Amino acid sequence: MTWKSLIQQQKPLTVSLVSFMLMLVIVVIIGLVGGRHIIDYLQERLIEHGIDHNEEVIMGMHPLLEHSLQDGASVDGVITDFQRFIDHAEPFGVRLFLVDLSQGRVVADSLKIRHLPYPVKDLVVTPVHRFDGSLIKDVAHWDGTAWRRTSSGAIELLTLHPLRMPESARQHWALGVSSDLTELLVLMDELHLHLDMVLLITYGLIGLLGFLVLRWIGRRYESGLEQQVAKRTRELEKAHAEILEQARLATIGQTASVLAHEMRNPLASIKLALSSVSRNANLQDREKQRMALVLGEVDRLENMLNENLEYVRPVVRDEQPVHLDELLDKVLTLEEPLMEAASLTLVRHRCAECPAVHLDSRKMQQVLLNLLKNAREASPVDSKIAVTLRKTGDSLVLLISNQGEPLPPKIREQAFDLFFTTKARGTGLGLGLVRRVVEEHGGSVELLGEDDGMTTVQLVLPIDTDTC
């Protein structure tokens, strides 16, 4: 299993947490290494400062001793005067001593730990190292700057400079200074500890904040991707539905063509023959009823054939824009007598400010006829049907409401699906034709829920900008 496949199998939160921990480990390591570098740098600066301080102390006393020796003062007198002077050096944090290199003995020391003079090896009991790492083997004869770790573990910085002696002198003196760096180094260790803690906390907070920010950005990015996927999914579903619709249309078209070719002429012949027979005066009432029933079935077959042909016929908009109220007038002219026969009351609300729009007036008239017919057939006796047209924004909104039994939500959702019908002898093409024609005009149609005892069909058509 590769790393890529392993990562792809994990949850996004797991990947984020592991990435955060790796980032935190890297940041901590970098922080600790950086802190150690800072402390090492500060220690180097402190040691350099200690060396400079020792040099300044030596440079301050060096001329005094050389002048005394050059002026002819006795060696013992110079040692006595120097010892008396350096007795007060310890409070200043340094140790001053005078070494006779010719004899390898300390002849003066501000730290009176033993009787003077005493061997240099008793001055530096532990090994002495130069700063290049080399060990000073002969501690009785050396000069410059060095360091040693005392028996108590303290770090001592040593500086030894030879003095210019008179030509007659048999001694060879060197002035030395030592300073204890322990407190400074302990301070640096404490600083290192605190610095590491501060760095760890700081980098941890930075890492956590970065993780949260990245997680927030990641969630926004994931949300954007999810929206894009959802959008693409809807587009694919819409394209799939359109393909299915086209396939259904092609099937209906082929069926309609076959029906038109195979059924129109036989149906016309049957209808003509039955009509002739029904006019025979010798027919009894029972036979006339049967003939009327058969003729009704023939008419129903013709209507079904016409619906199939009408469904597959494409939408072709008229060259001249049409007022929707005028189409409603034509349709209501046909429907009003049927409504009166069913004791239905028509409530009409016209729209004076509604502009004319480019429509396929013949197909749109069929749409309005189907909607009004459904409203009429669903209305109980002595009820009312309301037809309202209004302008809302850039759209025309037509509302056709009728009183009747409330429809379940599932039926309202499927009412405009092709071949869906609740009628025992329905084809399911009427409202399917309505939706197809309205959508090809760029509009929408839906069956709204019951409101004030009325079930409403809402038809929305866009207004042409060039006709406003």
C-alpha positions, 0 to 999 in steps of 0.5 A, a space after each residue: 500500500 502506497 502513502 497516497 492510497 493510505 492517506 486517501 483512505 483516512 478521514 479529512 479530520 484524521 489527515 488534518 490532525 496528523 498533519 498538525 502533529 507533524 507540523 508541531 514536531 517540526 516547529 518544536 525541533 526548529 524552535 529548540 535548535 534555534 533556542 540552543 543557537 541563541 543561548 550558545 551565541 549569548 554564552 560566547 558573548 558573555 565569555 568575550 565580555 569576561 575576557 575583555 573585563 579581565 583585560 581591562 583590569 590587567 591594563 589598569 594595573 599593568 602600568 602601575 607595577 611596571 612603573 614601580 619596577 622601573 623606578 627602582 623600587 625593591 622587589 619585596 616592596 613592590 610585592 608588599 604594595 601590590 598585595 596591600 592594594 589587591 586585598 580589596 579586589 575580591 568584592 569586585 568579582 575578580 581575583 588578582 594574582 602575581 606570578 613569578 614565571 621564573 620560579 613557577 610561584 604565586 608571589 601575591 594573591 587577592 584570595 589568601 587561601 594559603 601562605 605566600 609564595 606558593 606553587 602555581 599548580 596550587 593556584 590552578 588545581 584542575 586542568 586548564 584549557 585554552 579556548 581552542 580546546 588545547 590543554 595547558 600542560 605546564 601551568 607554571 609557564 603560560 600566558 594569555 587567556 584560558 579557562 578551567 572548571 574548579 573542583 566545585 564545578 564552577 567555571 573560572 576564566 583566567 588571563 595572564 599577561 607578562 610584565 616588562 621587568 628591569 634588565 637587572 631583575 632576576 625575576 620574570 613576573 606575570 599579572 593574572 586575573 581570574 573571574 568566576 562565570 558560574 553565576 552568568 552561566 547558571 543564568 544562561 541555563 535558566 534563560 535557556 530553560 525559560 526560552 525553551 518553554 516560551 518557544 514551545 508554548 509560542 510555537 505550539 500556539 502558533 501551530 494550533 492557530 495555524 491548524 485552526 486557520 488552515 482547518 477553517 480555510 479547508 472547511 470553506 474550500 471543502 464547502 465550496 467543492 461540495 457546492 460545486 459538486 452539488 451544482 454539477 450533480 444537479 446539472 447532470 441530473 437535469 441533463 439526465 432528465 432532459 435526455 429521458 424527456 427527449 427519449 420519451 418525446 421520441 417514443 411518443 413521437 414515433 407512437 404518435 406517427 404510427 397512431 396517426 398513420 394507422 388509426 386516423 383513417 379507420 377512426 374516421 371511417 368508423 365515426 362516419 359509419 356510426 354517425 350514419 347508423 345512429 341517424 336511422 329512425 328505426 333504431 330503438 332507444 337502447 340501441 341509440 344509447 349504445 351507438 352514442 357510447 361507441 361514438 364517445 369512445 371513438 371521440 376519446 380515441 381521437 382526442 388521445 391521438 391529438 394529445 400525442 401529436 400536440 405533445 411532440 409538436 415543437 414550440 414556435 413563437 409568434 412574430 408579434 407579441 401577445 397579451 396573455 389576457 387576450 388568450 384567456 378571453 379566447 379560452 374562457 369563451 369556450 369554458 364559460 358555458 361549461 362552467 355555467 352548466 356546472 353551476 360554477 362562478 368565475 372570478 376574473 382579475 385582469 392585469 392592465 399593466 401586464 405587457 405583451 410577450 412573445 408566445 406560441 399562442 396556439 400552444 399557450 392557448 392549449 395550456 390555458 385550456 388544459 388548466 381551466 378544464 382541470 380546474 373545472 373538472 375538480 370543482 364541486 357544484 356551486 363553487 367558484 374558480 378564480 383566474 388572476 393575472 399580475 406582473 411581479 418583477 420581470 415575470 407574468 404570474 397567472 393563478 388559477 384557483 378552484 375549490 375542491 378536495 385538497 390534494 396530497 403533497 405527493 400528488 401535487 409534486 407529480 401532477 405535471 409528470 408525463 403519464 401521471 394521472 388520477 383520472 380513471 380514463 386519463 392519459 397523463 398527457 394534458 398537464 405534461 404538455 402544460 409543463 413542457 410548453 411553459 418550460 420551453 417558454 422559459 417559465 415554470 408551473 406548479 401546483 400550490 397547496 390549499 389556501 383558504 379552501 382553494 387549490 391553486 396552479 401558479 404559472 410564471 412566464 418571463 417578460 421579454 425585455 424588448 417588448 417592455 
